[in-house]
Amino acid sequence: MASWRRWCAALLALAACGDSESVSTGGAGGSSNTGASSSTGGSGGEDAQGGTAQGGTAQSGGAGGTSSELCADAGPQTTRLRVASQCDEPIWIQSSENVDMDPVRLEPGGCYDVPIPETALSATRFWPKVGCDDDGSNCKIGQSVAPCPAGGCQPPIDSKFEATWADPVNCPPTGGDANCVTWYNASQVDGYTLPFRIVPTRPGSSEPGCVVSDCAPLDLAQCPDAEDLSQNGQFPELSSVDLRILDPDDETRVLGCLSPCKKLNYPAPWGEGMPENVSPALEYCCPTPPIEPQVCSSGPVVETDFVNRLQAMCPSVYSYAYDDADGLHTCPAQTQFQVVFCPEQ
């Protein structure tokens, strides 16, 4: 929660952020807290009727591609956020509970325009789910919110797009103060699943700081299976830690990659269930207080294989709690975004 509050504090005039529990567990740039067995976020409850998005083939926009190259057959984008899939199997898109949408099924090549209102909206979150039932629940990947499967909800390690949306009606097209820019990030602080690309499109996408986050190279094969979290031998039992989440039906298939923090602080069977406010999890989760940003940024978390491999594959995202210089971006309020999962490289 501390990291989520830190991110909200950065948006001084956007006071509606609230606590992390108001969306789903996991910080926008910060880590989740203790990792509950279920989260209060998400709109995919028992009565949710997940829709199927209709759309044309999603073409690769490239690292700096234009919006017209993506979902060319789906028609003009009608809202400030379009989500598309180039995955080779159906996926579902889940949102935080403050977004007016049920889980949406995307077929390969499908697109969906998310109903972001033409007003300010704080602390939204979107992520993919794979291997779900007919209503988008009980998923093998991404079921980090209720309703939880029999074995409990998964850790919130999803490849996430997070945004606090500015008011496009009452803000100038050049942005302005913190009230009049949309703040966005891709947070892999808890871990990652599918590769993705975030493309700001017109208007305003040429403004400084309004950048493409190209995580198409994101690869679960790069998830460390022998991460050294021993802190120079202080905790020898953590000298070789497997951060991978494997498919229980096929242990040769990696479903997701836990961050060092999430591996240590999430309950079994996914993690070690250690409190994040004491060592050894303290130095990897960096809750504030007691850890200050500069202490975190010079601590052992930045030396991990997880952070270094993630930054190499996906340099413009949050890879740990205080990775603000790389992870947090702004665009004018009128900017539209396209988030493509499994994009072509």
C-alpha positions as CSV (number, residue, x, y, z in Angstrom):
1,M,0.0,0.0,0.0
2,A,2.9,2.4,0.8
3,S,4.2,2.3,-2.8
4,W,0.7,2.9,-4.2
5,R,0.3,5.9,-1.9
6,R,3.7,7.1,-3.1
7,W,2.6,7.0,-6.7
8,C,-0.6,8.8,-5.9
9,A,1.3,11.5,-4.0
10,A,3.2,12.2,-7.2
11,L,-0.1,13.2,-8.7
12,L,-0.7,16.0,-6.2
13,A,-3.8,17.4,-7.8
14,L,-5.4,14.0,-8.7
15,A,-6.5,13.2,-5.2
16,A,-8.8,10.3,-6.0
17,C,-6.2,7.6,-6.0
18,G,-7.0,6.0,-2.6
19,D,-5.4,2.8,-1.4
20,S,-4.3,0.0,-3.5
21,E,-7.2,-2.1,-2.3
22,S,-9.6,0.1,-4.3
23,V,-8.3,-1.5,-7.4
24,S,-6.3,-4.7,-7.4
25,T,-3.4,-5.8,-5.3
26,G,-0.2,-4.3,-6.6
27,G,1.2,-0.9,-7.0
28,A,1.4,1.4,-9.9
29,G,5.1,1.4,-9.9
30,G,5.1,-0.1,-6.4
31,S,4.9,-3.6,-5.2
32,S,1.9,-5.3,-3.8
33,N,1.8,-5.6,-0.1
34,T,1.5,-9.0,1.5
35,G,-0.4,-10.7,-1.3
36,A,-3.8,-11.8,-0.2
37,S,-5.3,-15.0,-1.4
38,S,-7.9,-12.9,-3.2
39,S,-8.1,-9.2,-4.2
40,T,-11.0,-6.8,-4.0
41,G,-10.2,-5.4,-7.4
42,G,-11.6,-6.4,-10.8
43,S,-15.0,-6.6,-12.3
44,G,-15.1,-10.3,-13.1
45,G,-17.3,-11.4,-10.3
46,E,-19.6,-14.4,-10.4
47,D,-22.3,-12.5,-12.2
48,A,-20.0,-10.9,-14.7
49,Q,-20.9,-11.6,-18.3
50,G,-17.8,-11.4,-20.2
51,G,-18.1,-10.1,-23.8
52,T,-16.3,-11.0,-26.9
53,A,-14.6,-8.2,-28.7
54,Q,-15.1,-8.0,-32.4
55,G,-12.4,-6.5,-34.5
56,G,-10.1,-6.9,-37.5
57,T,-6.6,-8.2,-37.6
58,A,-4.1,-6.3,-35.4
59,Q,-1.0,-5.4,-37.4
60,S,2.2,-4.6,-35.7
61,G,2.8,-0.9,-35.1
62,G,6.5,-1.3,-34.5
63,A,8.3,0.5,-31.7
64,G,7.2,3.8,-33.0
65,G,4.3,2.7,-35.2
66,T,1.3,4.8,-35.9
67,S,-2.2,4.1,-34.6
68,S,-3.6,3.5,-38.1
69,E,-1.3,0.4,-38.4
70,L,-2.9,-1.3,-35.5
71,C,-6.4,-2.9,-35.7
72,A,-6.8,-1.5,-39.2
73,D,-10.0,-3.4,-39.9
74,A,-11.7,-2.6,-36.6
75,G,-12.6,1.0,-37.6
76,P,-11.5,4.2,-36.0
77,Q,-10.7,4.1,-32.3
78,T,-13.7,5.4,-30.4
79,T,-12.3,5.8,-26.8
80,R,-9.0,6.8,-25.2
81,L,-7.9,3.2,-24.9
82,R,-7.9,0.4,-27.4
83,V,-6.7,-3.1,-26.4
84,A,-5.7,-5.5,-29.0
85,S,-4.3,-9.1,-29.2
86,Q,-1.9,-10.7,-31.5
87,C,-1.6,-13.8,-29.3
88,D,-2.1,-17.2,-30.9
89,E,-4.9,-18.1,-28.5
90,P,-7.9,-16.2,-27.0
91,I,-7.1,-13.9,-24.1
92,W,-9.4,-12.0,-21.7
93,I,-8.8,-8.4,-20.6
94,Q,-9.4,-7.7,-16.9
95,S,-9.7,-4.2,-15.5
96,S,-9.7,-2.6,-12.0
97,E,-13.1,-2.2,-10.5
98,N,-13.3,1.5,-11.2
99,V,-13.6,0.8,-15.0
100,D,-17.1,0.2,-16.4
101,M,-16.3,-3.1,-18.1
102,D,-16.6,-6.8,-17.5
103,P,-13.8,-9.1,-18.6
104,V,-13.6,-9.0,-22.4
105,R,-12.6,-11.9,-24.5
106,L,-10.2,-11.1,-27.4
107,E,-9.8,-13.6,-30.2
108,P,-6.5,-13.6,-32.1
109,G,-6.5,-10.3,-34.0
110,G,-9.3,-8.9,-32.0
111,C,-9.6,-5.3,-30.6
112,Y,-11.7,-3.7,-27.9
113,D,-12.2,0.0,-27.2
114,V,-12.3,0.4,-23.4
115,P,-15.1,2.8,-22.2
116,I,-12.8,5.4,-20.5
117,P,-15.0,8.4,-19.7
118,E,-14.3,11.9,-21.1
119,T,-13.6,13.0,-17.5
120,A,-10.7,12.5,-15.1
121,L,-10.4,8.9,-13.8
122,S,-7.7,7.8,-11.3
123,A,-5.8,4.6,-10.8
124,T,-7.0,2.3,-13.6
125,R,-5.4,-1.0,-14.3
126,F,-5.7,-3.5,-17.2
127,W,-4.1,-6.9,-17.7
128,P,-4.4,-10.1,-19.8
129,K,-5.7,-13.5,-18.7
130,V,-5.2,-16.8,-20.5
131,G,-6.7,-20.2,-20.3
132,C,-10.0,-19.0,-18.8
133,D,-13.5,-20.5,-18.7
134,D,-16.4,-19.2,-20.7
135,D,-17.0,-16.1,-18.5
136,G,-13.3,-15.2,-18.2
137,S,-12.7,-16.7,-14.8
138,N,-10.6,-19.6,-13.4
139,C,-7.8,-18.6,-15.7
140,K,-4.4,-20.3,-15.8
141,I,-2.7,-16.9,-16.2
142,G,-4.0,-13.6,-14.8
143,Q,-6.6,-14.8,-12.2
144,S,-5.3,-12.4,-9.6
145,V,-8.7,-11.1,-8.6
146,A,-11.9,-12.7,-7.3
147,P,-13.6,-15.0,-8.0
148,C,-10.6,-17.1,-7.1
149,P,-10.2,-20.7,-8.2
150,A,-10.2,-23.5,-5.6
151,G,-6.5,-23.1,-5.0
152,G,-6.7,-19.4,-4.4
153,C,-6.0,-16.4,-6.6
154,Q,-2.7,-16.1,-8.3
155,P,-0.1,-13.5,-7.4
156,P,-0.7,-10.2,-9.2
157,I,2.3,-10.7,-11.5
158,D,0.4,-9.7,-14.6
159,S,1.8,-7.6,-17.5
160,K,-0.1,-4.5,-16.4
161,F,-1.0,-1.2,-18.1
162,E,-1.9,1.4,-15.4
163,A,-3.1,5.0,-16.0
164,T,-4.6,8.0,-14.2
165,W,-6.6,9.8,-16.9
166,A,-6.8,13.6,-17.1
167,D,-10.0,15.4,-18.1
168,P,-9.8,15.8,-22.0
169,V,-12.6,18.3,-22.1
170,N,-11.3,21.0,-19.7
171,C,-7.6,20.6,-20.3
172,P,-5.5,22.3,-23.0
173,P,-4.1,20.0,-25.8
174,T,-0.5,20.7,-24.7
175,G,-1.0,19.3,-21.2
176,G,-0.1,21.6,-18.4
177,D,0.1,20.9,-14.7
178,A,-0.5,17.6,-13.1
179,N,-4.3,17.9,-13.5
180,C,-4.0,18.0,-17.2
181,V,-1.7,15.2,-18.2
182,T,-2.5,11.5,-18.2
183,W,0.0,9.6,-16.1
184,Y,0.7,6.0,-17.3
185,N,3.1,3.2,-16.7
186,A,3.6,-0.5,-17.3
187,S,4.4,-2.0,-13.9
188,Q,6.3,-5.3,-13.7
189,V,7.2,-4.7,-10.1
190,D,5.3,-7.8,-9.1
191,G,6.4,-9.8,-12.2
192,Y,5.2,-10.3,-15.8
193,T,3.3,-12.7,-18.1
194,L,2.6,-11.7,-21.7
195,P,4.7,-9.4,-23.9
196,F,3.0,-6.2,-24.9
197,R,3.4,-2.8,-26.5
198,I,1.9,0.5,-25.3
199,V,1.5,3.1,-28.1
200,P,0.3,6.7,-27.4
201,T,-1.5,8.0,-30.5
202,R,-2.8,11.3,-31.6
203,P,-3.4,13.9,-30.4
204,G,-0.5,14.8,-28.3
205,S,1.7,11.7,-28.7
206,S,4.6,13.8,-29.9
207,E,4.9,15.7,-26.6
208,P,8.1,15.0,-24.5
209,G,7.5,12.2,-22.1
210,C,4.7,10.7,-24.1
211,V,6.6,7.6,-25.2
212,V,6.0,4.1,-26.6
213,S,6.7,1.3,-24.1
214,D,7.8,-1.5,-26.3
215,C,7.9,-4.8,-24.4
216,A,7.5,-7.0,-27.4
217,P,10.8,-8.8,-26.5
218,L,9.4,-9.8,-23.1
219,D,10.1,-13.5,-22.7
220,L,9.2,-15.9,-20.0
221,A,12.2,-18.0,-21.0
222,Q,14.3,-15.2,-19.4
223,C,12.7,-15.6,-16.0
224,P,15.4,-16.5,-13.5
225,D,15.3,-20.0,-12.2
226,A,18.3,-19.6,-9.8
227,E,18.1,-16.0,-8.6
228,D,20.5,-15.1,-5.8
229,L,18.5,-13.3,-3.1
230,S,21.0,-14.2,-0.3
231,Q,22.3,-10.6,0.0
232,N,26.0,-11.6,-0.1
233,G,25.4,-14.8,1.9
234,Q,23.4,-13.3,4.7
235,F,20.5,-15.6,3.8
236,P,22.1,-18.7,2.4
237,E,18.8,-20.5,1.9
238,L,17.9,-17.8,-0.7
239,S,21.1,-18.3,-2.8
240,S,19.2,-20.0,-5.7
241,V,15.5,-19.1,-6.0
242,D,13.3,-20.1,-8.8
243,L,11.1,-17.2,-9.8
244,R,9.1,-19.1,-12.4
245,I,5.4,-20.1,-12.1
246,L,4.9,-23.4,-13.9
247,D,1.8,-24.8,-15.4
248,P,0.6,-27.6,-13.0
249,D,-0.6,-29.6,-16.0
250,D,2.7,-29.2,-17.9
251,E,5.7,-28.2,-15.9
252,T,7.7,-27.5,-19.0
253,R,5.5,-24.5,-19.6
254,V,6.2,-21.2,-17.8
255,L,3.0,-19.3,-17.0
256,G,4.5,-16.3,-15.3
257,C,7.6,-14.7,-13.7
258,L,7.5,-13.5,-10.1
259,S,9.6,-10.5,-9.0
260,P,12.0,-11.1,-6.1
261,C,9.7,-9.1,-3.8
262,K,6.6,-11.1,-4.8
263,K,8.5,-14.4,-4.5
264,L,9.4,-13.6,-1.0
265,N,6.3,-11.9,0.3
266,Y,3.4,-13.8,-1.4
267,P,1.9,-16.7,0.6
268,A,2.5,-20.3,-0.4
269,P,2.2,-22.1,-2.7
270,W,3.4,-19.2,-4.9
271,G,5.8,-17.5,-2.6
272,E,7.6,-17.7,0.8
273,G,5.1,-15.7,2.8
274,M,7.7,-13.4,4.4
275,P,6.7,-9.9,5.7
276,E,7.9,-7.2,3.4
277,N,8.8,-4.8,6.2
278,V,11.7,-6.9,7.5
279,S,14.8,-8.5,5.9
280,P,15.2,-10.3,3.6
281,A,12.1,-9.1,1.8
282,L,12.5,-5.5,3.0
283,E,15.4,-4.8,0.6
284,Y,13.5,-6.2,-2.4
285,C,10.0,-4.8,-1.8
286,C,11.2,-1.3,-0.5
287,P,8.1,-0.3,1.5
288,T,8.1,3.4,2.5
289,P,8.6,3.8,5.4
290,P,11.2,2.6,6.3
291,I,13.0,2.3,3.0
292,E,13.7,5.6,1.2
293,P,13.8,5.8,-2.6
294,Q,17.6,6.4,-2.8
295,V,18.3,3.5,-0.5
296,C,16.1,1.1,-2.6
297,S,17.8,2.3,-5.8
298,S,21.2,1.5,-4.4
299,G,20.2,-1.7,-2.8
300,P,20.3,-5.4,-3.8
301,V,17.1,-5.3,-5.9
302,V,18.9,-3.4,-8.7
303,E,21.5,-6.2,-8.8
304,T,19.1,-9.0,-9.4
305,D,18.9,-11.0,-12.6
306,F,15.2,-10.2,-12.7
307,V,15.6,-6.4,-12.8
308,N,18.5,-6.5,-15.2
309,R,16.9,-8.9,-17.7
310,L,13.6,-7.1,-17.5
311,Q,15.3,-3.7,-18.2
312,A,17.1,-5.2,-21.1
313,M,13.9,-6.6,-22.6
314,C,11.6,-3.8,-21.6
315,P,13.5,-0.6,-20.7
316,S,10.6,1.8,-20.2
317,V,8.7,0.1,-17.4
318,Y,8.8,-0.2,-13.7
319,S,11.1,-3.1,-12.8
320,Y,11.2,-2.4,-9.0
321,A,9.4,-0.1,-6.6
322,Y,11.3,3.2,-7.2
323,D,12.1,2.8,-10.9
324,D,10.3,6.1,-11.6
325,A,12.9,7.5,-14.1
326,D,12.2,4.6,-16.4
327,G,8.6,3.7,-15.6
328,L,6.4,6.7,-15.2
329,H,5.3,8.7,-18.3
330,T,2.8,11.5,-19.2
331,C,0.8,12.5,-22.2
332,P,-1.7,15.3,-22.8
333,A,-5.3,14.6,-21.7
334,Q,-6.6,14.1,-25.2
335,T,-4.0,11.4,-26.1
336,Q,-5.4,8.0,-27.1
337,F,-3.5,4.8,-26.3
338,Q,-3.3,1.3,-27.9
339,V,-2.1,-1.6,-25.8
340,V,-1.2,-4.7,-27.9
341,F,-0.5,-8.0,-26.2
342,C,1.8,-10.5,-28.0
343,P,2.8,-7.9,-30.6
344,E,4.9,-8.8,-33.5
345,Q,8.6,-7.7,-33.1
